[in-house]
Amino acid sequence: VVEILGHAGFDFVVIDLEHGQGDIATATDMIRAAQLTDMTAVIRVPSNDPIFLKRILEVGADSLMIPQIETAEEAKAAVRACRYPPQGARGYAAPVVRASSYGKVKDYIYRANDNLLLVLQIESASAVKRAAEIAAVEGVDVAFIGVNDLGGSIGRLEQLDHPDVRKLVAEAEAAIKRTSRIMGTVPSAGATPKELFAAGYQMVPLAVDVSLLRDAALACVREYAPSGK
């Protein structure tokens, strides 16, 4: 699937380890597949856990998405966990990990710090109030608004077009735009990809592989299944 999407021309793919059955071993193979194309693999990790962050970086991830960041302190902790000293506190095993080609890349620790893309998700009403502080943390590249979870945090899960949810989204957008950070989200009610790009978003996942396959399969069944099925 990763190879197909890469050859189709997508700029990036989000490999989701927060939800579903994915693990580091599977993600490693998916990173390999992405590296065979011109597509970047963004790994959405389960949580802001420094041990997991270290391990996924060591297998070759260079773009990470971390869910449910609530404060600037949590954002700073993520930055520290993902970068080698002096910019951070990432543990050292550079000569023996896949990310350095098992020691072949001699300046890997410097490349790793420079090349890291760090995406932090703002997914609650309380995080929206601190969105500018979170996005402004040095080392954060993208502030990514999780609209459905924003709604859930105020009792409006799956009510993406509710005025209270849209108000939260607007507040988050305004806060992030006051910083120099890239803004990201997924298409949602009242916001198509084109509208999001026009509104200043630069990171927008356009589709979900499960949905693409499911919808194509349903269309095939509707067209060719015996009448009445």
Summary of the structure (lengths in Angstrom):
residues: 229
radius of gyration: 18.9
end to end distance: 29.2
largest distance: 67.1
contacts: 689
relative contact order: 0.09
helix: 47%
strand: 14%
